[in-house]
Amino acid sequence: MRAGGDVEERSATWLELFYDLVFVVTVAELVGLLSAGSSPPSVFAYVALFVPVWWGWIGSTFYATRFDTDDLAHRLMTAVELFAVVALAVNVHGAFGETSRGFALAYAVLRGVLVIKYIGASRAVPEARPLTIRYARGFGLDAGLWFASVFVPLPYRFGLWALGLLVSFGTPITAGSLHGELPPHASHLPERFGLFTIIVLGESVVGLVHGASEQTFSLLAFLVGAFCVAVVFSLWWIYFDNLDGAAIRAAVAAGRTADYQRWLYAHFPLAVGLAAVGVGIDHLLVADPALRLPAADRWLLCGALAVVFSAIGLIHRTTDACANRPVRTQSLHRFGGAGAVLVVAVLGGPLTPFAVAGVLVVICVTQVILDLRERESTAEFSVGG
């Protein structure tokens, strides 16, 4: 077993890609939960359940990026994790009711296997023990609280879930300089986050296809679909055209662990928002393009897009700060885009799906154009300097 930071270049393994594939199903079930109803309780349930699912993926990803191993024991433990992820997906729809015990057990198993991995890493990599033992204890308490919740009646069970997640989130946040002593891999980790982002962005494509298939063909419906394709492509562009490992490299070079942790946690609202955009696009396409778009559907799509723009803006800001660059205008563009989308949500009551899609595509494509202009001006400044 090797510490991930000791490897200069590293890409995702086939096992990691298979692991992501199983998470595709879980994310799809979460999206289905939101698609069934966009009321405030449904949105709350969607976001609340996304937290342990996303955090489960984060746990395995950070272990893999630090400890480069692909032996038989690791594969078998990953197989158990995959089983737990499938169980999470199966129990998503009733996680706040009749299947809450199954959901809690699945999450407890997922975190329990991670604890076993960290205990093994502490023995195989002695220099990593301060961090691995800390993680084993914190994540072990998290797993124990979720397991104990199985024997606690509703609604108190959810209090143990929240406490477990609080302990689990606090474990790496309070690790301080230990992150710098054993940093995650500077090229592998951004790639892994990029792959997960592709997964949730793919839900927008699924929503687009489903919504289009439910609509009777007309020029108006075709244009709405085309606008939605442009929106999804624009979101891909502004995130992946700026994806790099500056935050991780800063943690390695200067111990600026707080910056890379902000980079990490900003990806949660990004994932939540991107998956919700797919539901919003689905509802937009299913609606009659010539009638007013229902307020709930308008707020769902615009709210999700605003969250996505804001999250990408935070990621831009963190990356620039880590790389010791002046904060570029890209983050301001993203925040401005979020504000513009919220204006559509607030004032767009009279708008049809065609009009809403038309305004949103203008906002999204403008974000791409602004990035291209800044890239061009930056290149000209570099040449002139």
C-alpha positions in Angstrom: 0.0 0.0 0.0 1.3 3.5 -0.9 0.2 6.9 0.1 -1.5 8.5 -2.9 0.6 11.7 -2.7 3.7 9.6 -3.5 2.5 8.9 -7.0 3.2 11.7 -9.5 0.4 10.8 -12.1 -2.6 8.7 -11.4 -6.0 8.1 -13.1 -9.1 6.4 -11.9 -9.0 2.7 -11.8 -11.6 0.4 -13.5 -12.8 -0.5 -10.0 -13.4 3.1 -9.2 -15.3 3.6 -12.4 -17.5 0.6 -11.6 -18.1 2.0 -8.1 -19.3 5.2 -9.7 -21.6 3.3 -12.0 -23.4 1.9 -8.9 -23.8 5.4 -7.6 -25.5 6.4 -10.8 -28.4 4.2 -9.8 -28.6 5.7 -6.3 -28.5 9.3 -7.7 -31.2 8.3 -10.2 -33.4 7.1 -7.3 -32.9 10.4 -5.5 -33.9 12.2 -8.7 -37.0 10.0 -8.9 -37.9 11.0 -5.4 -37.7 14.7 -6.4 -39.5 14.1 -9.7 -42.5 12.6 -7.9 -43.2 15.9 -6.3 -41.5 19.3 -6.1 -43.2 20.5 -3.0 -41.0 21.9 -0.1 -41.1 18.6 1.8 -40.0 16.7 -1.3 -37.2 19.1 -1.9 -36.1 18.7 1.7 -36.2 14.9 1.6 -34.2 15.0 -1.7 -31.5 17.2 -0.3 -31.4 15.5 3.1 -30.9 12.0 1.6 -28.4 13.3 -0.9 -26.1 14.2 2.0 -25.3 10.6 3.2 -25.2 9.3 -0.4 -22.7 12.0 -1.4 -20.7 11.6 1.8 -20.5 7.9 1.3 -19.0 8.4 -2.1 -16.6 11.1 -0.7 -15.4 8.7 2.0 -14.4 5.9 -0.5 -12.9 8.5 -2.9 -10.6 10.1 -0.4 -9.5 6.8 0.9 -8.6 5.6 -2.6 -6.8 8.8 -3.5 -4.5 8.6 -0.5 -3.9 4.9 -0.4 -3.1 3.4 -3.7 -4.0 -0.3 -3.5 -5.9 -2.8 -5.6 -5.3 -6.1 -3.9 -7.8 -8.9 -3.2 -8.8 -7.6 0.3 -9.5 -4.1 -1.1 -11.6 -5.5 -4.0 -13.6 -7.7 -1.6 -14.3 -4.8 0.8 -15.3 -2.6 -2.2 -17.8 -5.4 -3.2 -19.4 -5.1 0.2 -19.5 -1.3 -0.2 -21.2 -1.8 -3.6 -23.8 -4.0 -2.0 -24.4 -1.2 0.6 -24.8 1.4 -2.1 -27.4 -0.7 -3.9 -29.2 -1.1 -0.6 -29.2 2.7 -0.2 -30.8 3.0 -3.6 -33.4 0.4 -2.8 -34.4 2.1 0.4 -34.3 5.8 -0.8 -38.0 6.2 -1.5 -39.2 5.2 1.9 -36.1 6.4 3.8 -38.2 8.8 6.0 -40.8 6.1 6.6 -41.2 2.4 6.2 -37.7 1.7 4.8 -35.7 4.0 7.1 -34.2 1.0 9.0 -32.9 -0.5 5.7 -31.5 2.9 4.7 -29.7 3.3 8.0 -28.3 -0.2 8.0 -27.0 0.3 4.4 -25.2 3.5 5.3 -23.8 2.0 8.5 -22.3 -0.9 6.5 -20.9 1.5 4.0 -19.1 3.6 6.7 -18.2 0.5 8.6 -16.2 -0.9 5.7 -14.4 2.4 5.3 -13.4 2.2 9.0 -11.9 -1.2 8.4 -10.0 0.1 5.5 -8.5 3.0 7.5 -7.5 0.5 10.3 -5.7 -1.5 7.7 -4.0 1.6 6.3 -2.8 2.6 9.7 -0.9 -0.7 9.9 0.4 -0.7 6.4 1.5 3.0 6.3 2.8 3.9 9.8 3.4 7.6 8.9 -0.3 7.9 8.2 -1.5 6.7 11.6 -2.3 10.1 13.1 -4.8 10.7 10.3 -6.1 7.2 9.7 -6.7 6.5 13.4 -8.5 9.8 13.7 -10.7 8.9 10.7 -11.3 5.4 12.0 -12.6 6.8 15.3 -14.7 9.6 13.8 -16.2 7.5 11.0 -16.7 4.6 13.4 -18.8 6.7 15.7 -20.8 7.8 12.7 -21.4 4.2 11.6 -22.3 3.2 15.2 -24.9 6.0 15.5 -26.5 5.0 12.3 -26.6 1.4 13.3 -28.0 2.3 16.7 -30.7 4.3 15.1 -32.2 1.1 13.7 -33.4 0.3 17.3 -34.8 3.8 17.9 -38.3 4.7 17.0 -39.3 7.4 14.5 -38.8 10.4 14.5 -35.9 10.2 17.0 -34.1 7.9 14.6 -33.4 10.8 12.4 -31.7 12.7 15.2 -29.1 10.0 15.4 -28.6 10.3 11.7 -28.0 14.0 12.0 -25.6 13.5 14.9 -23.7 10.8 13.0 -23.3 13.0 10.0 -22.2 16.0 12.2 -19.5 13.8 13.7 -18.5 12.5 10.3 -18.2 15.9 8.7 -16.4 17.3 11.7 -13.7 14.6 11.6 -11.9 15.8 8.5 -12.7 19.5 9.1 -10.9 19.5 12.5 -8.0 17.4 11.3 -6.0 20.6 10.6 -2.4 20.1 9.5 -2.8 16.3 9.2 -4.3 17.0 5.7 -1.0 18.6 4.7 1.1 15.8 6.0 -0.8 13.3 3.9 -2.5 15.2 1.2 -4.9 13.8 -1.4 -3.6 13.3 -4.9 -3.5 16.5 -6.9 -4.5 15.0 -10.3 -6.5 12.0 -9.2 -8.9 13.8 -6.9 -10.1 16.4 -9.4 -10.6 13.7 -11.9 -12.8 11.7 -9.5 -14.9 14.8 -8.7 -15.2 15.4 -12.4 -16.5 11.9 -13.0 -19.1 12.3 -10.2 -20.1 15.6 -11.7 -20.6 13.9 -15.1 -22.9 11.4 -13.3 -25.2 14.0 -11.9 -25.0 16.1 -15.1 -26.1 13.0 -16.9 -29.4 13.1 -15.0 -30.1 16.4 -16.9 -29.8 14.4 -20.2 -32.1 11.7 -18.8 -34.7 14.3 -17.8 -34.3 15.9 -21.3 -34.9 12.7 -23.1 -37.8 11.6 -20.9 -39.5 15.0 -21.2 -39.1 15.1 -24.9 -40.5 11.6 -25.3 -43.6 12.6 -23.5 -44.2 15.7 -25.7 -46.1 15.7 -29.0 -43.8 17.0 -31.7 -44.2 20.6 -32.7 -41.8 23.4 -33.7 -42.4 25.1 -30.3 -41.7 21.8 -28.4 -38.6 21.2 -30.6 -37.2 24.7 -29.8 -37.8 24.2 -26.0 -35.8 20.9 -26.2 -33.0 22.5 -28.2 -32.8 25.3 -25.6 -32.5 22.7 -22.8 -29.7 20.9 -24.7 -27.8 24.2 -24.9 -28.4 24.8 -21.1 -26.9 21.4 -20.2 -24.0 21.9 -22.6 -23.3 25.3 -21.1 -23.2 23.9 -17.6 -20.7 21.3 -18.7 -18.6 23.9 -20.4 -18.3 26.4 -17.5 -17.4 23.6 -14.9 -15.1 21.3 -16.9 -13.3 24.1 -18.8 -12.0 25.3 -15.4 -11.5 22.0 -13.5 -7.9 21.7 -12.1 -6.1 20.6 -9.0 -4.9 24.0 -7.8 -6.7 23.6 -4.4 -5.0 20.2 -3.9 -1.6 21.4 -5.0 -1.9 24.3 -2.5 -2.6 21.9 0.3 0.6 20.0 -0.7 2.8 23.0 -1.1 1.7 25.3 1.6 -0.6 23.4 3.9 -3.6 25.5 2.9 -6.0 22.8 3.8 -8.9 25.1 4.5 -9.0 26.2 0.9 -9.1 22.7 -0.6 -11.8 21.7 2.0 -13.9 24.7 0.8 -13.3 23.4 -2.8 -14.5 20.0 -1.7 -17.7 21.0 0.1 -18.7 23.4 -2.6 -19.2 20.3 -4.8 -22.1 19.2 -2.7 -24.5 21.9 -3.7 -23.2 21.5 -7.2 -24.1 17.8 -7.3 -27.5 18.5 -5.7 -28.3 21.3 -8.1 -27.2 19.5 -11.3 -29.3 16.5 -10.5 -32.3 18.7 -9.7 -31.8 20.6 -13.0 -32.6 17.3 -14.8 -36.0 17.1 -13.0 -36.7 20.7 -13.8 -35.9 20.2 -17.5 -38.2 17.1 -17.5 -41.1 19.1 -16.0 -40.4 22.0 -18.4 -40.6 19.7 -21.5 -43.7 17.8 -20.3 -45.6 21.1 -19.8 -47.6 22.6 -22.7 -45.1 25.0 -24.4 -47.9 27.4 -25.2 -49.3 27.8 -21.6 -47.9 29.3 -18.5 -45.3 27.2 -16.8 -46.6 26.2 -13.3 -44.9 28.2 -10.5 -43.5 25.0 -8.8 -41.8 23.8 -11.9 -40.4 27.3 -12.7 -39.0 27.6 -9.2 -37.5 24.1 -9.3 -35.6 24.6 -12.5 -34.5 28.2 -11.7 -33.7 27.4 -8.1 -31.6 24.4 -9.2 -29.7 26.5 -11.8 -29.1 29.3 -9.3 -27.6 26.7 -6.9 -25.4 25.3 -9.7 -24.1 28.8 -10.7 -23.4 29.7 -7.1 -21.5 26.5 -6.4 -19.4 26.8 -9.5 -18.7 30.4 -8.5 -17.5 29.3 -5.1 -15.3 26.6 -6.7 -13.8 29.2 -9.0 -13.1 31.5 -6.1 -11.4 28.8 -4.0 -9.3 27.6 -6.9 -8.0 31.1 -7.7 -7.2 31.7 -4.0 -5.3 28.5 -3.8 -3.3 29.2 -6.9 -2.3 32.7 -5.5 -4.1 34.3 -8.4 -6.2 37.4 -8.1 -9.8 36.5 -7.9 -10.9 36.4 -11.5 -14.2 37.8 -12.7 -15.4 34.2 -13.5 -16.7 33.7 -10.0 -18.5 37.1 -10.3 -20.0 36.0 -13.6 -21.3 32.8 -11.9 -22.9 34.7 -9.0 -24.4 37.2 -11.5 -25.8 34.3 -13.5 -27.4 32.9 -10.3 -29.0 36.3 -9.6 -30.4 36.5 -13.1 -31.9 33.1 -12.9 -33.6 33.9 -9.6 -35.1 37.0 -11.3 -36.7 34.7 -13.8 -38.1 32.6 -10.9 -39.5 35.6 -9.2 -40.9 37.5 -12.1 -41.5 34.7 -14.6 -45.1 34.0 -13.6 -46.6 35.0 -17.0 -43.9 33.1 -19.0 -44.6 29.9 -21.0 -42.1 27.0 -21.0 -40.8 28.3 -24.3 -40.1 31.8 -22.9 -38.6 30.4 -19.7 -36.3 28.1 -21.7 -35.4 31.0 -24.0 -34.4 33.3 -21.2 -32.4 30.6 -19.4 -30.5 29.6 -22.5 -29.5 33.2 -23.0 -28.2 33.4 -19.4 -26.3 30.1 -19.7 -24.8 30.8 -23.1 -23.7 34.2 -21.9 -21.7 32.5 -19.2 -19.8 30.6 -21.8 -19.2 33.7 -23.9 -17.9 35.6 -20.9 -15.5 32.8 -20.1 -14.2 32.8 -23.7 -13.7 36.5 -23.6 -11.8 36.3 -20.3 -9.6 33.5 -21.6 -8.8 35.5 -24.7 -8.0 38.7 -22.7 -5.8 36.6 -20.3 -3.9 35.1 -23.2 -3.3 38.6 -24.7 -2.1 39.9 -21.3 0.3 37.0 -20.9 1.7 37.6 -24.4 1.9 41.4 -23.9 3.6 40.9 -20.4 
